[in-house]
Amino acid sequence: MLVVDRDSENLALAEARLSARGYIVSACRSSLDAVRELERQLFDLVLVSVGMELVDGQELTERIRKATFTCYVPIIMMAGG
């Protein structure tokens, strides 16, 4: 599972909770890092924060959907309160 969020505290929390439940988690703090990670490795699920810098979560989702090798990967968008 790939988790993408610019907030390091949110990433640490997501990683801890998901790892405790047996998931293998990779974390990225930027959309550009996430794109590079997705080019290296295929994930079963991507959790994306809506509020990213430079490339926001919506644009990242569009990029993932356009790429042949990731177009079917499930994506869950996250938004802070």
MOCOR-V49778 format. One record per residue. RES is the residue in three letters. SS is DSSP state (H for helix, E for strand, C for the rest). PHI is phi in whole degrees, 0 to 359 (NA if undefined). NEAR is the number of other C-alpha atoms within 12 Angstrom. Layout:
{{RES | SS | PHI | NEAR} {RES | SS | PHI | NEAR}}
This chain:
{{MET | C | NA | 29} {LEU | E | 250 | 39} {VAL | E | 246 | 44} {VAL | E | 236 | 46} {ASP | C | 202 | 38} {ARG | C | 285 | 30} {ASP | C | 271 | 23} {SER | H | 296 | 17} {GLU | H | 293 | 14} {ASN | H | 297 | 23} {LEU | H | 298 | 27} {ALA | H | 298 | 21} {LEU | H | 296 | 17} {ALA | H | 298 | 29} {GLU | H | 299 | 26} {ALA | H | 296 | 19} {ARG | H | 293 | 16} {LEU | H | 288 | 20} {SER | H | 297 | 19} {ALA | H | 297 | 12} {ARG | C | 264 | 11} {GLY | C | 94 | 11} {TYR | C | 277 | 18} {ILE | C | 269 | 20} {VAL | C | 240 | 26} {SER | E | 247 | 30} {ALA | E | 235 | 36} {CYS | E | 226 | 31} {ARG | C | 265 | 32} {SER | C | 219 | 29} {SER | H | 296 | 35} {LEU | H | 294 | 25} {ASP | H | 296 | 24} {ALA | H | 296 | 36} {VAL | H | 299 | 34} {ARG | H | 298 | 20} {GLU | H | 296 | 24} {LEU | H | 292 | 33} {GLU | H | 287 | 17} {ARG | H | 275 | 14} {GLN | C | 213 | 18} {LEU | C | 268 | 24} {PHE | C | 247 | 28} {ASP | C | 281 | 21} {LEU | E | 202 | 26} {VAL | E | 235 | 37} {LEU | E | 258 | 36} {VAL | E | 237 | 40} {SER | E | 285 | 37} {VAL | C | 294 | 28} {GLY | C | 270 | 24} {MET | C | 263 | 28} {GLU | C | 270 | 20} {LEU | C | 63 | 16} {VAL | C | 247 | 25} {ASP | C | 283 | 26} {GLY | H | 300 | 33} {GLN | H | 294 | 25} {GLU | H | 293 | 22} {LEU | H | 300 | 36} {THR | H | 301 | 34} {GLU | H | 298 | 22} {ARG | H | 296 | 25} {ILE | H | 298 | 32} {ARG | H | 293 | 20} {LYS | H | 282 | 15} {ALA | C | 283 | 17} {THR | C | 303 | 14} {PHE | C | 281 | 17} {THR | C | 234 | 28} {CYS | C | 297 | 21} {TYR | C | 255 | 18} {VAL | C | 289 | 25} {PRO | E | 296 | 19} {ILE | E | 232 | 28} {ILE | E | 244 | 21} {MET | E | 272 | 25} {MET | E | 243 | 24} {ALA | C | 226 | 19} {GLY | C | 281 | 13} {GLY | C | 262 | 6}}
